Amino acid sequence: MTATLAHMSENHPRRGLTDKSRVPTPAEIRTARERAGLSQSEAAARVLGSVKAWQNWESENPAENRRMHPGLFKLFLILTNQPVPDWLK
């Protein structure tokens, strides 16, 4: 059975957001990392991710940018003792 790209993106939990949910912006991710005083490598290690993934989450370039799951962003904030914004509660 072959799935189309449209079908795959419809079934992905964070693609094609249609409700009030949102994902952190690259600027929010970068700001949180900088507030924690961490390099991209150190931040990625905190959430058991790769450096490349972290770079993609922070990238403003649409060709490189990947959405960070809100739960992962919340975990990062908690692990680095930062306040969790209301939209993540």
Secondary structure, 3 states (H helix, E strand, C coil): CCCCHHHHHHHCCCCCCCCCCCCCCHHHHHHHHHHHCCCHHHHHHHCCCCHHHHHHHHCCCCCCCCCCCHHHHHHHHHHCCCCCCHHHC
